[in-house]
Amino acid sequence: MGRHKVLNTPAIRRMPTYLHKLMEMRAAGEEYASTSKLAEYVRLEPIVVRKDFELTGIKGFPGVGYRTSELIDAIRRYLGWDNLQRACLVGAGSLGSALLGFQDFAEYNLQITDVFDADPAKIGTTLHGYVVRSTDEMEERVKLDMPELAIICVSSANAQKVVDRLVECGIQVFWSFANICLQVPPHVIVQREVVAGGYALLSMKRKQHVAK
């Protein structure tokens, strides 16, 4: 449940990296962004970068590339980041706290409305400017602030119960960092991030490199 296929997934995963570099270039006063420069930055062939940008519908200029600001806007529109998205975050532990401190969310038009935790020691404290509220208040606050998505940073043992409660509140989009396959209705979207999966891939790359 909650599985929704997305076309061009590798290109979509590269878009935030392009966006980060383009914003640096714009801040440095670079009016145009060449495909070759961006390709060098992401270590891909220029044709791959060009095809990625074609997905956004933007057109480049021969010999100079793309207008930096226009390319930034095109990527944001393509990703749906041109409209503000509101999110609540559940789980104010180490991972949740790190996400709250990630300042680039503002650039991606993601606004965290509420932070919840079940630990009495955390409730009432402030993390990166956010007041941590009790999960007992979750339904009331979610219905009041009406976030479009929920970020799940609780333990695997508690994740399903939390998500069930939020689905009942009307939330249909979840970004889950819990190491569990959540069971949700077909209309609900779940993006699962497996931190250990990234580390496993890194370990295999290192293992292959050492074996050479």
Stockholm file with secondary structure:
# STOCKHOLM 1.0

chainA/1-212         MGRHKVLNTPAIRRMPTYLHKLMEMRAAGEEYASTSKLAEYVRLEPIVVRKDFELTGIKGFPGVGYRTSELIDAIRRYLGWDNLQRACLVGAGSLGSALLGFQDFAEYNLQITDVFDADPAKIGTTLHGYVVRSTDEMEERVKLDMPELAIICVSSANAQKVVDRLVECGIQVFWSFANICLQVPPHVIVQREVVAGGYALLSMKRKQHVAK
#=GR chainA/1-212 SS CCCCCCTTHHHHHHHHHHHHHHHHHHHTTCCEECHHHHHHHHTSCHHHHHHHHHTTTCCCBTTTBEEHHHHHHHHHHHHTTTSCEEEEEECCSHHHHHHHTCGGGGTTTEEEEEEEESCTTTTTCEETTEEEEEGGGHHHHHHHHCCSEEEECSCHHHHHHHHHHHHHTTCCEEEECSSSCCCCCTTCEEEECCHHHHHHHHHHHHHHHHHC
#=GC SS_cons         CCCCCCTTHHHHHHHHHHHHHHHHHHHTTCCEECHHHHHHHHTSCHHHHHHHHHTTTCCCBTTTBEEHHHHHHHHHHHHTTTSCEEEEEECCSHHHHHHHTCGGGGTTTEEEEEEEESCTTTTTCEETTEEEEEGGGHHHHHHHHCCSEEEECSCHHHHHHHHHHHHHTTCCEEEECSSSCCCCCTTCEEEECCHHHHHHHHHHHHHHHHHC
//
